[in-house]
Amino acid sequence: MNKAQQHRSYYLYEQHLTQLTLQGKRPATIDADSRALRRITHQMDKSPDTLTTEDLKWYFTHTFKIQSYN
């Protein structure tokens, strides 16, 4: 990601945390959701708002395959 995309991704991440907090989610839920979001955006090297359905299908299929071999 370039600097602008990184900035946008960070902004969206912070908004995500705020929304989960305002919804009254438990700290463990917020932690798990935020870790998943960071993992996906890091693996795909994309801002969350640019991820497509195909990106997510690939990510979850790839993750499932790796975990099933371990």
N, CA, C and O atoms as a Tripos MOL2 file, in Angstrom:
@<TRIPOS>MOLECULE
protein
  280   279    70     0     0
PROTEIN
NO_CHARGES

@<TRIPOS>ATOM
      1 N           0.8430   -1.1850    0.0000 N.3       1 MET1
      2 CA          0.0000    0.0000    0.0000 C.3       1 MET1
      3 C           0.8820    1.2400    0.0000 C.2       1 MET1
      4 O           1.9440    1.2690    0.6220 O.2       1 MET1
      5 N           0.4240    2.2480   -0.7010 N.am      2 ASN2
      6 CA          1.1480    3.5100   -0.6530 C.3       2 ASN2
      7 C           0.7360    4.2810    0.6170 C.2       2 ASN2
      8 O          -0.1200    3.8190    1.3710 O.2       2 ASN2
      9 N           1.3400    5.4370    0.8450 N.am      3 LYS3
     10 CA          1.0910    6.2140    2.0680 C.3       3 LYS3
     11 C          -0.3790    6.5970    2.2170 C.2       3 LYS3
     12 O          -0.9330    6.5100    3.3130 O.2       3 LYS3
     13 N          -1.0050    7.0130    1.1400 N.am      4 ALA4
     14 CA         -2.4130    7.4200    1.2050 C.3       4 ALA4
     15 C          -3.2970    6.2270    1.5690 C.2       4 ALA4
     16 O          -4.2310    6.3580    2.3610 O.2       4 ALA4
     17 N          -3.0000    5.0720    0.9910 N.am      5 GLN5
     18 CA         -3.7770    3.8670    1.2990 C.3       5 GLN5
     19 C          -3.5550    3.4250    2.7460 C.2       5 GLN5
     20 O          -4.4870    2.9810    3.4160 O.2       5 GLN5
     21 N          -2.3240    3.5470    3.2170 N.am      6 GLN6
     22 CA         -2.0300    3.2000    4.6030 C.3       6 GLN6
     23 C          -2.7810    4.1210    5.5600 C.2       6 GLN6
     24 O          -3.3300    3.6730    6.5670 O.2       6 GLN6
     25 N          -2.7980    5.4070    5.2370 N.am      7 HIS7
     26 CA         -3.5110    6.3770    6.0620 C.3       7 HIS7
     27 C          -5.0030    6.0520    6.0790 C.2       7 HIS7
     28 O          -5.6350    6.0740    7.1360 O.2       7 HIS7
     29 N          -5.5600    5.7540    4.9140 N.am      8 ARG8
     30 CA         -6.9790    5.4100    4.8130 C.3       8 ARG8
     31 C          -7.2770    4.1380    5.6000 C.2       8 ARG8
     32 O          -8.2850    4.0640    6.3030 O.2       8 ARG8
     33 N          -6.4080    3.1400    5.4840 N.am      9 SER9
     34 CA         -6.5900    1.8850    6.1990 C.3       9 SER9
     35 C          -6.5720    2.1140    7.7120 C.2       9 SER9
     36 O          -7.3990    1.5570    8.4330 O.2       9 SER9
     37 N          -5.6410    2.9240    8.1880 N.am     10 TYR10
     38 CA         -5.5560    3.2270    9.6130 C.3      10 TYR10
     39 C          -6.8160    3.9570   10.0900 C.2      10 TYR10
     40 O          -7.3460    3.6590   11.1600 O.2      10 TYR10
     41 N          -7.2830    4.9040    9.2940 N.am     11 TYR11
     42 CA         -8.5030    5.6420    9.6300 C.3      11 TYR11
     43 C          -9.6940    4.6850    9.7410 C.2      11 TYR11
     44 O         -10.4660    4.7680   10.6960 O.2      11 TYR11
     45 N          -9.8440    3.7880    8.7830 N.am     12 LEU12
     46 CA        -10.9460    2.8330    8.8030 C.3      12 LEU12
     47 C         -10.8280    1.8660    9.9800 C.2      12 LEU12
     48 O         -11.8310    1.4910   10.5860 O.2      12 LEU12
     49 N          -9.6050    1.4690   10.2950 N.am     13 TYR13
     50 CA         -9.3680    0.5990   11.4410 C.3      13 TYR13
     51 C          -9.8220    1.2800   12.7290 C.2      13 TYR13
     52 O         -10.4950    0.6660   13.5570 O.2      13 TYR13
     53 N          -9.4540    2.5360   12.8930 N.am     14 GLU14
     54 CA         -9.8660    3.2860   14.0810 C.3      14 GLU14
     55 C         -11.3820    3.4450   14.1430 C.2      14 GLU14
     56 O         -11.9670    3.3560   15.2230 O.2      14 GLU14
     57 N         -12.0160    3.6760   13.0120 N.am     15 GLN15
     58 CA        -13.4740    3.7810   12.9510 C.3      15 GLN15
     59 C         -14.1170    2.4480   13.3460 C.2      15 GLN15
     60 O         -15.1280    2.4190   14.0480 O.2      15 GLN15
     61 N         -13.5280    1.3680   12.8940 N.am     16 HIS16
     62 CA        -14.0160    0.0260   13.2310 C.3      16 HIS16
     63 C         -13.9760   -0.1840   14.7460 C.2      16 HIS16
     64 O         -14.9510   -0.6470   15.3390 O.2      16 HIS16
     65 N         -12.8550    0.1570   15.3630 N.am     17 LEU17
     66 CA        -12.7290    0.0220   16.8180 C.3      17 LEU17
     67 C         -13.7630    0.8730   17.5430 C.2      17 LEU17
     68 O         -14.3770    0.4250   18.5120 O.2      17 LEU17
     69 N         -13.9520    2.0940   17.0750 N.am     18 THR18
     70 CA        -14.9340    2.9900   17.6850 C.3      18 THR18
     71 C         -16.3400    2.4090   17.5880 C.2      18 THR18
     72 O         -17.0910    2.4240   18.5630 O.2      18 THR18
     73 N         -16.6920    1.9000   16.4200 N.am     19 GLN19
     74 CA        -18.0330    1.3300   16.2270 C.3      19 GLN19
     75 C         -18.2620    0.1160   17.1220 C.2      19 GLN19
     76 O         -19.3340   -0.0310   17.7080 O.2      19 GLN19
     77 N         -17.2730   -0.7400   17.2280 N.am     20 LEU20
     78 CA        -17.4160   -1.9150   18.0890 C.3      20 LEU20
     79 C         -17.5880   -1.5070   19.5520 C.2      20 LEU20
     80 O         -18.3810   -2.0970   20.2860 O.2      20 LEU20
     81 N         -16.8380   -0.4970   19.9580 N.am     21 THR21
     82 CA        -16.9400    0.0030   21.3260 C.3      21 THR21
     83 C         -18.3180    0.6010   21.5750 C.2      21 THR21
     84 O         -18.9440    0.3170   22.5960 O.2      21 THR21
     85 N         -18.7930    1.4290   20.6440 N.am     22 LEU22
     86 CA        -20.1010    2.0530   20.7900 C.3      22 LEU22
     87 C         -21.2380    1.0320   20.7820 C.2      22 LEU22
     88 O         -22.2910    1.2630   21.3760 O.2      22 LEU22
     89 N         -21.0220   -0.0910   20.1100 N.am     23 GLN23
     90 CA        -22.0200   -1.1580   20.0900 C.3      23 GLN23
     91 C         -22.0170   -1.9620   21.3890 C.2      23 GLN23
     92 O         -22.8640   -2.8320   21.5930 O.2      23 GLN23
     93 N         -21.0630   -1.6650   22.2560 N.am     24 GLY24
     94 CA        -20.9960   -2.3550   23.5390 C.3      24 GLY24
     95 C         -20.3580   -3.7300   23.4740 C.2      24 GLY24
     96 O         -20.5910   -4.5710   24.3420 O.2      24 GLY24
     97 N         -19.5580   -3.9570   22.4530 N.am     25 LYS25
     98 CA        -18.8940   -5.2540   22.3250 C.3      25 LYS25
     99 C         -17.8910   -5.4290   23.4600 C.2      25 LYS25
    100 O         -17.3170   -4.4610   23.9570 O.2      25 LYS25
    101 N         -17.6960   -6.6600   23.8500 N.am     26 ARG26
    102 CA        -16.7470   -6.9640   24.9170 C.3      26 ARG26
    103 C         -15.3190   -6.7620   24.4040 C.2      26 ARG26
    104 O         -15.0620   -6.8900   23.2070 O.2      26 ARG26
    105 N         -14.4010   -6.4500   25.3050 N.am     27 PRO27
    106 CA        -13.0050   -6.2420   24.8900 C.3      27 PRO27
    107 C         -12.4160   -7.4250   24.1190 C.2      27 PRO27
    108 O         -11.6570   -7.2230   23.1710 O.2      27 PRO27
    109 N         -12.7520   -8.6490   24.5100 N.am     28 ALA28
    110 CA        -12.2180   -9.8240   23.7970 C.3      28 ALA28
    111 C         -12.7430   -9.8730   22.3630 C.2      28 ALA28
    112 O         -12.0140  -10.2680   21.4530 O.2      28 ALA28
    113 N         -13.9830   -9.4820   22.1550 N.am     29 THR29
    114 CA        -14.5660   -9.4520   20.8100 C.3      29 THR29
    115 C         -13.8960   -8.3810   19.9720 C.2      29 THR29
    116 O         -13.5590   -8.6100   18.8100 O.2      29 THR29
    117 N         -13.7060   -7.2220   20.5570 N.am     30 ILE30
    118 CA        -13.0400   -6.1220   19.8510 C.3      30 ILE30
    119 C         -11.6290   -6.5420   19.4630 C.2      30 ILE30
    120 O         -11.1820   -6.2800   18.3460 O.2      30 ILE30
    121 N         -10.9290   -7.1930   20.3870 N.am     31 ASP31
    122 CA         -9.5660   -7.6430   20.1110 C.3      31 ASP31
    123 C          -9.5430   -8.6640   18.9720 C.2      31 ASP31
    124 O          -8.7250   -8.5560   18.0590 O.2      31 ASP31
    125 N         -10.4320   -9.6480   19.0240 N.am     32 ALA32
    126 CA        -10.4640  -10.6810   17.9820 C.3      32 ALA32
    127 C         -10.8320  -10.0970   16.6210 C.2      32 ALA32
    128 O         -10.2020  -10.4140   15.6120 O.2      32 ALA32
    129 N         -11.8520   -9.2430   16.5980 N.am     33 ASP33
    130 CA        -12.2630   -8.6210   15.3300 C.3      33 ASP33
    131 C         -11.1640   -7.7480   14.7510 C.2      33 ASP33
    132 O         -10.9180   -7.7700   13.5450 O.2      33 ASP33
    133 N         -10.5040   -6.9820   15.6050 N.am     34 SER34
    134 CA         -9.4720   -6.0780   15.1080 C.3      34 SER34
    135 C          -8.2520   -6.8520   14.6110 C.2      34 SER34
    136 O          -7.6260   -6.4580   13.6280 O.2      34 SER34
    137 N          -7.9120   -7.9580   15.2920 N.am     35 ARG35
    138 CA         -6.8020   -8.7910   14.8160 C.3      35 ARG35
    139 C          -7.1240   -9.3960   13.4540 C.2      35 ARG35
    140 O          -6.2690   -9.4380   12.5690 O.2      35 ARG35
    141 N          -8.3540   -9.8630   13.2890 N.am     36 ALA36
    142 CA         -8.7600  -10.4410   11.9960 C.3      36 ALA36
    143 C          -8.6790   -9.3980   10.8970 C.2      36 ALA36
    144 O          -8.1910   -9.6850    9.8040 O.2      36 ALA36
    145 N          -9.1470   -8.2020   11.1720 N.am     37 LEU37
    146 CA         -9.0950   -7.1310   10.1740 C.3      37 LEU37
    147 C          -7.6520   -6.7980    9.8090 C.2      37 LEU37
    148 O          -7.3370   -6.6300    8.6310 O.2      37 LEU37
    149 N          -6.7740   -6.7000   10.8020 N.am     38 ARG38
    150 CA         -5.3610   -6.4160   10.5290 C.3      38 ARG38
    151 C          -4.7200   -7.5270    9.7090 C.2      38 ARG38
    152 O          -3.9590   -7.2590    8.7790 O.2      38 ARG38
    153 N          -5.0290   -8.7860   10.0550 N.am     39 ARG39
    154 CA         -4.4580   -9.9180    9.3180 C.3      39 ARG39
    155 C          -4.8760   -9.9150    7.8570 C.2      39 ARG39
    156 O          -4.0470  -10.0960    6.9650 O.2      39 ARG39
    157 N          -6.1570   -9.7100    7.6180 N.am     40 ILE40
    158 CA         -6.6690   -9.7310    6.2420 C.3      40 ILE40
    159 C          -6.0800   -8.5920    5.4230 C.2      40 ILE40
    160 O          -5.6120   -8.8090    4.3060 O.2      40 ILE40
    161 N          -6.0990   -7.3810    5.9690 N.am     41 THR41
    162 CA         -5.5820   -6.2490    5.2030 C.3      41 THR41
    163 C          -4.0850   -6.3640    4.9790 C.2      41 THR41
    164 O          -3.5790   -5.9490    3.9360 O.2      41 THR41
    165 N          -3.3690   -6.9260    5.9510 N.am     42 HIS42
    166 CA         -1.9250   -7.1160    5.7740 C.3      42 HIS42
    167 C          -1.6520   -8.1740    4.6990 C.2      42 HIS42
    168 O          -0.8310   -7.9610    3.8060 O.2      42 HIS42
    169 N          -2.3350   -9.3020    4.7890 N.am     43 GLN43
    170 CA         -2.1340  -10.3940    3.8230 C.3      43 GLN43
    171 C          -2.4720   -9.9450    2.4070 C.2      43 GLN43
    172 O          -1.7530  -10.2630    1.4590 O.2      43 GLN43
    173 N          -3.5680   -9.2070    2.2690 N.am     44 MET44
    174 CA         -4.0100   -8.7890    0.9430 C.3      44 MET44
    175 C          -3.3280   -7.4910    0.4900 C.2      44 MET44
    176 O          -3.4130   -7.1210   -0.6810 O.2      44 MET44
    177 N          -2.6600   -6.8110    1.4070 N.am     45 ASP45
    178 CA         -1.9890   -5.5380    1.1310 C.3      45 ASP45
    179 C          -2.9620   -4.5290    0.5120 C.2      45 ASP45
    180 O          -2.6590   -3.8560   -0.4730 O.2      45 ASP45
    181 N          -4.1540   -4.4530    1.1390 N.am     46 LYS46
    182 CA         -5.1930   -3.5410    0.6610 C.3      46 LYS46
    183 C          -5.8770   -2.8900    1.8540 C.2      46 LYS46
    184 O          -5.9190   -3.4410    2.9530 O.2      46 LYS46
    185 N          -6.4060   -1.7090    1.6050 N.am     47 SER47
    186 CA         -7.2380   -1.0470    2.5960 C.3      47 SER47
    187 C          -8.5560   -1.8200    2.6900 C.2      47 SER47
    188 O          -9.0210   -2.3530    1.6820 O.2      47 SER47
    189 N          -9.1680   -1.8910    3.8760 N.am     48 PRO48
    190 CA        -10.3940   -2.6810    4.0230 C.3      48 PRO48
    191 C         -11.5190   -2.2840    3.0720 C.2      48 PRO48
    192 O         -12.3160   -3.1290    2.6630 O.2      48 PRO48
    193 N         -11.5850   -1.0110    2.7220 N.am     49 ASP49
    194 CA        -12.6680   -0.5590    1.8380 C.3      49 ASP49
    195 C         -12.4450   -0.9210    0.3740 C.2      49 ASP49
    196 O         -13.3150   -0.6870   -0.4660 O.2      49 ASP49
    197 N         -11.2810   -1.4920    0.0670 N.am     50 THR50
    198 CA        -11.0210   -1.8980   -1.3150 C.3      50 THR50
    199 C         -11.0690   -3.4120   -1.4950 C.2      50 THR50
    200 O         -10.9280   -3.9070   -2.6130 O.2      50 THR50
    201 N         -11.2690   -4.1550   -0.3980 N.am     51 LEU51
    202 CA        -11.3500   -5.6080   -0.4950 C.3      51 LEU51
    203 C         -12.6310   -6.0080   -1.2180 C.2      51 LEU51
    204 O         -13.7050   -5.4620   -0.9670 O.2      51 LEU51
    205 N         -12.4920   -6.9630   -2.1090 N.am     52 THR52
    206 CA        -13.6520   -7.4540   -2.8550 C.3      52 THR52
    207 C         -14.1090   -8.7890   -2.2690 C.2      52 THR52
    208 O         -13.4210   -9.3900   -1.4440 O.2      52 THR52
    209 N         -15.2520   -9.2280   -2.7000 N.am     53 THR53
    210 CA        -15.7470  -10.5460   -2.2910 C.3      53 THR53
    211 C         -14.7590  -11.6250   -2.7050 C.2      53 THR53
    212 O         -14.5080  -12.5680   -1.9540 O.2      53 THR53
    213 N         -14.2040  -11.4850   -3.8950 N.am     54 GLU54
    214 CA        -13.2170  -12.4590   -4.3760 C.3      54 GLU54
    215 C         -11.9610  -12.4550   -3.5110 C.2      54 GLU54
    216 O         -11.3980  -13.5130   -3.2320 O.2      54 GLU54
    217 N         -11.5180  -11.2720   -3.0840 N.am     55 ASP55
    218 CA        -10.3660  -11.1990   -2.1790 C.3      55 ASP55
    219 C         -10.6360  -11.9880   -0.9030 C.2      55 ASP55
    220 O          -9.7920  -12.7660   -0.4570 O.2      55 ASP55
    221 N         -11.8070  -11.7870   -0.3210 N.am     56 LEU56
    222 CA        -12.1470  -12.4550    0.9320 C.3      56 LEU56
    223 C         -12.3040  -13.9630    0.7460 C.2      56 LEU56
    224 O         -11.8940  -14.7430    1.6060 O.2      56 LEU56
    225 N         -12.8970  -14.3710   -0.3770 N.am     57 LYS57
    226 CA        -13.0060  -15.8030   -0.6660 C.3      57 LYS57
    227 C         -11.6130  -16.4290   -0.7490 C.2      57 LYS57
    228 O         -11.3660  -17.4890   -0.1740 O.2      57 LYS57
    229 N         -10.7140  -15.7680   -1.4670 N.am     58 TRP58
    230 CA         -9.3510  -16.2760   -1.5990 C.3      58 TRP58
    231 C          -8.6870  -16.3590   -0.2320 C.2      58 TRP58
    232 O          -8.0780  -17.3760    0.1020 O.2      58 TRP58
    233 N          -8.7990  -15.3020    0.5580 N.am     59 TYR59
    234 CA         -8.1520  -15.2610    1.8710 C.3      59 TYR59
    235 C          -8.6400  -16.4020    2.7620 C.2      59 TYR59
    236 O          -7.8320  -17.1240    3.3460 O.2      59 TYR59
    237 N          -9.9560  -16.5640    2.8670 N.am     60 PHE60
    238 CA        -10.4850  -17.5920    3.7540 C.3      60 PHE60
    239 C         -10.1990  -19.0020    3.2340 C.2      60 PHE60
    240 O          -9.9410  -19.9050    4.0300 O.2      60 PHE60
    241 N         -10.2390  -19.2070    1.9370 N.am     61 THR61
    242 CA         -9.8970  -20.5090    1.3650 C.3      61 THR61
    243 C          -8.4340  -20.8270    1.6250 C.2      61 THR61
    244 O          -8.0970  -21.9370    2.0380 O.2      61 THR61
    245 N          -7.5640  -19.8510    1.3840 N.am     62 HIS62
    246 CA         -6.1290  -20.0100    1.6000 C.3      62 HIS62
    247 C          -5.8450  -20.2940    3.0820 C.2      62 HIS62
    248 O          -5.0640  -21.1900    3.4030 O.2      62 HIS62
    249 N          -6.4650  -19.5490    3.9630 N.am     63 THR63
    250 CA         -6.2600  -19.7320    5.4040 C.3      63 THR63
    251 C          -6.7450  -21.1080    5.8540 C.2      63 THR63
    252 O          -6.0810  -21.7820    6.6410 O.2      63 THR63
    253 N          -7.9050  -21.5170    5.3480 N.am     64 PHE64
    254 CA         -8.4480  -22.8240    5.7030 C.3      64 PHE64
    255 C          -7.5070  -23.9350    5.2560 C.2      64 PHE64
    256 O          -7.2600  -24.8810    6.0040 O.2      64 PHE64
    257 N          -6.9860  -23.8240    4.0460 N.am     65 LYS65
    258 CA         -6.0710  -24.8530    3.5330 C.3      65 LYS65
    259 C          -4.8150  -24.9440    4.3890 C.2      65 LYS65
    260 O          -4.3690  -26.0440    4.7180 O.2      65 LYS65
    261 N          -4.2460  -23.8110    4.7490 N.am     66 ILE66
    262 CA         -3.0290  -23.7980    5.5630 C.3      66 ILE66
    263 C          -3.3040  -24.4150    6.9280 C.2      66 ILE66
    264 O          -2.5120  -25.2250    7.4100 O.2      66 ILE66
    265 N          -4.4010  -24.0490    7.5490 N.am     67 GLN67
    266 CA         -4.7120  -24.5590    8.8810 C.3      67 GLN67
    267 C          -5.0570  -26.0440    8.8650 C.2      67 GLN67
    268 O          -4.7880  -26.7530    9.8350 O.2      67 GLN67
    269 N          -5.6490  -26.5160    7.7790 N.am     68 SER68
    270 CA         -6.0160  -27.9210    7.7220 C.3      68 SER68
    271 C          -4.8070  -28.8300    7.5380 C.2      68 SER68
    272 O          -4.8780  -30.0210    7.8380 O.2      68 SER68
    273 N          -3.6900  -28.2760    7.0440 N.am     69 TYR69
    274 CA         -2.4760  -29.0600    6.8670 C.3      69 TYR69
    275 C          -1.6610  -29.1330    8.1660 C.2      69 TYR69
    276 O          -0.7860  -29.9880    8.3030 O.2      69 TYR69
    277 N          -1.9460  -28.2530    9.0990 N.am     70 ASN70
    278 CA         -1.1830  -28.2290   10.3600 C.3      70 ASN70
    279 C          -1.7840  -29.0990   11.4120 C.2      70 ASN70
    280 O          -1.2560  -29.1810   12.5210 O.2      70 ASN70
@<TRIPOS>BOND
     1     1     2 1
     2     2     3 1
     3     3     4 2
     4     3     5 am
     5     5     6 1
     6     6     7 1
     7     7     8 2
     8     7     9 am
     9     9    10 1
    10    10    11 1
    11    11    12 2
    12    11    13 am
    13    13    14 1
    14    14    15 1
    15    15    16 2
    16    15    17 am
    17    17    18 1
    18    18    19 1
    19    19    20 2
    20    19    21 am
    21    21    22 1
    22    22    23 1
    23    23    24 2
    24    23    25 am
    25    25    26 1
    26    26    27 1
    27    27    28 2
    28    27    29 am
    29    29    30 1
    30    30    31 1
    31    31    32 2
    32    31    33 am
    33    33    34 1
    34    34    35 1
    35    35    36 2
    36    35    37 am
    37    37    38 1
    38    38    39 1
    39    39    40 2
    40    39    41 am
    41    41    42 1
    42    42    43 1
    43    43    44 2
    44    43    45 am
    45    45    46 1
    46    46    47 1
    47    47    48 2
    48    47    49 am
    49    49    50 1
    50    50    51 1
    51    51    52 2
    52    51    53 am
    53    53    54 1
    54    54    55 1
    55    55    56 2
    56    55    57 am
    57    57    58 1
    58    58    59 1
    59    59    60 2
    60    59    61 am
    61    61    62 1
    62    62    63 1
    63    63    64 2
    64    63    65 am
    65    65    66 1
    66    66    67 1
    67    67    68 2
    68    67    69 am
    69    69    70 1
    70    70    71 1
    71    71    72 2
    72    71    73 am
    73    73    74 1
    74    74    75 1
    75    75    76 2
    76    75    77 am
    77    77    78 1
    78    78    79 1
    79    79    80 2
    80    79    81 am
    81    81    82 1
    82    82    83 1
    83    83    84 2
    84    83    85 am
    85    85    86 1
    86    86    87 1
    87    87    88 2
    88    87    89 am
    89    89    90 1
    90    90    91 1
    91    91    92 2
    92    91    93 am
    93    93    94 1
    94    94    95 1
    95    95    96 2
    96    95    97 am
    97    97    98 1
    98    98    99 1
    99    99   100 2
   100    99   101 am
   101   101   102 1
   102   102   103 1
   103   103   104 2
   104   103   105 am
   105   105   106 1
   106   106   107 1
   107   107   108 2
   108   107   109 am
   109   109   110 1
   110   110   111 1
   111   111   112 2
   112   111   113 am
   113   113   114 1
   114   114   115 1
   115   115   116 2
   116   115   117 am
   117   117   118 1
   118   118   119 1
   119   119   120 2
   120   119   121 am
   121   121   122 1
   122   122   123 1
   123   123   124 2
   124   123   125 am
   125   125   126 1
   126   126   127 1
   127   127   128 2
   128   127   129 am
   129   129   130 1
   130   130   131 1
   131   131   132 2
   132   131   133 am
   133   133   134 1
   134   134   135 1
   135   135   136 2
   136   135   137 am
   137   137   138 1
   138   138   139 1
   139   139   140 2
   140   139   141 am
   141   141   142 1
   142   142   143 1
   143   143   144 2
   144   143   145 am
   145   145   146 1
   146   146   147 1
   147   147   148 2
   148   147   149 am
   149   149   150 1
   150   150   151 1
   151   151   152 2
   152   151   153 am
   153   153   154 1
   154   154   155 1
   155   155   156 2
   156   155   157 am
   157   157   158 1
   158   158   159 1
   159   159   160 2
   160   159   161 am
   161   161   162 1
   162   162   163 1
   163   163   164 2
   164   163   165 am
   165   165   166 1
   166   166   167 1
   167   167   168 2
   168   167   169 am
   169   169   170 1
   170   170   171 1
   171   171   172 2
   172   171   173 am
   173   173   174 1
   174   174   175 1
   175   175   176 2
   176   175   177 am
   177   177   178 1
   178   178   179 1
   179   179   180 2
   180   179   181 am
   181   181   182 1
   182   182   183 1
   183   183   184 2
   184   183   185 am
   185   185   186 1
   186   186   187 1
   187   187   188 2
   188   187   189 am
   189   189   190 1
   190   190   191 1
   191   191   192 2
   192   191   193 am
   193   193   194 1
   194   194   195 1
   195   195   196 2
   196   195   197 am
   197   197   198 1
   198   198   199 1
   199   199   200 2
   200   199   201 am
   201   201   202 1
   202   202   203 1
   203   203   204 2
   204   203   205 am
   205   205   206 1
   206   206   207 1
   207   207   208 2
   208   207   209 am
   209   209   210 1
   210   210   211 1
   211   211   212 2
   212   211   213 am
   213   213   214 1
   214   214   215 1
   215   215   216 2
   216   215   217 am
   217   217   218 1
   218   218   219 1
   219   219   220 2
   220   219   221 am
   221   221   222 1
   222   222   223 1
   223   223   224 2
   224   223   225 am
   225   225   226 1
   226   226   227 1
   227   227   228 2
   228   227   229 am
   229   229   230 1
   230   230   231 1
   231   231   232 2
   232   231   233 am
   233   233   234 1
   234   234   235 1
   235   235   236 2
   236   235   237 am
   237   237   238 1
   238   238   239 1
   239   239   240 2
   240   239   241 am
   241   241   242 1
   242   242   243 1
   243   243   244 2
   244   243   245 am
   245   245   246 1
   246   246   247 1
   247   247   248 2
   248   247   249 am
   249   249   250 1
   250   250   251 1
   251   251   252 2
   252   251   253 am
   253   253   254 1
   254   254   255 1
   255   255   256 2
   256   255   257 am
   257   257   258 1
   258   258   259 1
   259   259   260 2
   260   259   261 am
   261   261   262 1
   262   262   263 1
   263   263   264 2
   264   263   265 am
   265   265   266 1
   266   266   267 1
   267   267   268 2
   268   267   269 am
   269   269   270 1
   270   270   271 1
   271   271   272 2
   272   271   273 am
   273   273   274 1
   274   274   275 1
   275   275   276 2
   276   275   277 am
   277   277   278 1
   278   278   279 1
   279   279   280 2
@<TRIPOS>SUBSTRUCTURE
     1 MET1         2 RESIDUE 1 A MET
     2 ASN2         6 RESIDUE 1 A ASN
     3 LYS3        10 RESIDUE 1 A LYS
     4 ALA4        14 RESIDUE 1 A ALA
     5 GLN5        18 RESIDUE 1 A GLN
     6 GLN6        22 RESIDUE 1 A GLN
     7 HIS7        26 RESIDUE 1 A HIS
     8 ARG8        30 RESIDUE 1 A ARG
     9 SER9        34 RESIDUE 1 A SER
    10 TYR10       38 RESIDUE 1 A TYR
    11 TYR11       42 RESIDUE 1 A TYR
    12 LEU12       46 RESIDUE 1 A LEU
    13 TYR13       50 RESIDUE 1 A TYR
    14 GLU14       54 RESIDUE 1 A GLU
    15 GLN15       58 RESIDUE 1 A GLN
    16 HIS16       62 RESIDUE 1 A HIS
    17 LEU17       66 RESIDUE 1 A LEU
    18 THR18       70 RESIDUE 1 A THR
    19 GLN19       74 RESIDUE 1 A GLN
    20 LEU20       78 RESIDUE 1 A LEU
    21 THR21       82 RESIDUE 1 A THR
    22 LEU22       86 RESIDUE 1 A LEU
    23 GLN23       90 RESIDUE 1 A GLN
    24 GLY24       94 RESIDUE 1 A GLY
    25 LYS25       98 RESIDUE 1 A LYS
    26 ARG26      102 RESIDUE 1 A ARG
    27 PRO27      106 RESIDUE 1 A PRO
    28 ALA28      110 RESIDUE 1 A ALA
    29 THR29      114 RESIDUE 1 A THR
    30 ILE30      118 RESIDUE 1 A ILE
    31 ASP31      122 RESIDUE 1 A ASP
    32 ALA32      126 RESIDUE 1 A ALA
    33 ASP33      130 RESIDUE 1 A ASP
    34 SER34      134 RESIDUE 1 A SER
    35 ARG35      138 RESIDUE 1 A ARG
    36 ALA36      142 RESIDUE 1 A ALA
    37 LEU37      146 RESIDUE 1 A LEU
    38 ARG38      150 RESIDUE 1 A ARG
    39 ARG39      154 RESIDUE 1 A ARG
    40 ILE40      158 RESIDUE 1 A ILE
    41 THR41      162 RESIDUE 1 A THR
    42 HIS42      166 RESIDUE 1 A HIS
    43 GLN43      170 RESIDUE 1 A GLN
    44 MET44      174 RESIDUE 1 A MET
    45 ASP45      178 RESIDUE 1 A ASP
    46 LYS46      182 RESIDUE 1 A LYS
    47 SER47      186 RESIDUE 1 A SER
    48 PRO48      190 RESIDUE 1 A PRO
    49 ASP49      194 RESIDUE 1 A ASP
    50 THR50      198 RESIDUE 1 A THR
    51 LEU51      202 RESIDUE 1 A LEU
    52 THR52      206 RESIDUE 1 A THR
    53 THR53      210 RESIDUE 1 A THR
    54 GLU54      214 RESIDUE 1 A GLU
    55 ASP55      218 RESIDUE 1 A ASP
    56 LEU56      222 RESIDUE 1 A LEU
    57 LYS57      226 RESIDUE 1 A LYS
    58 TRP58      230 RESIDUE 1 A TRP
    59 TYR59      234 RESIDUE 1 A TYR
    60 PHE60      238 RESIDUE 1 A PHE
    61 THR61      242 RESIDUE 1 A THR
    62 HIS62      246 RESIDUE 1 A HIS
    63 THR63      250 RESIDUE 1 A THR
    64 PHE64      254 RESIDUE 1 A PHE
    65 LYS65      258 RESIDUE 1 A LYS
    66 ILE66      262 RESIDUE 1 A ILE
    67 GLN67      266 RESIDUE 1 A GLN
    68 SER68      270 RESIDUE 1 A SER
    69 TYR69      274 RESIDUE 1 A TYR
    70 ASN70      278 RESIDUE 1 A ASN
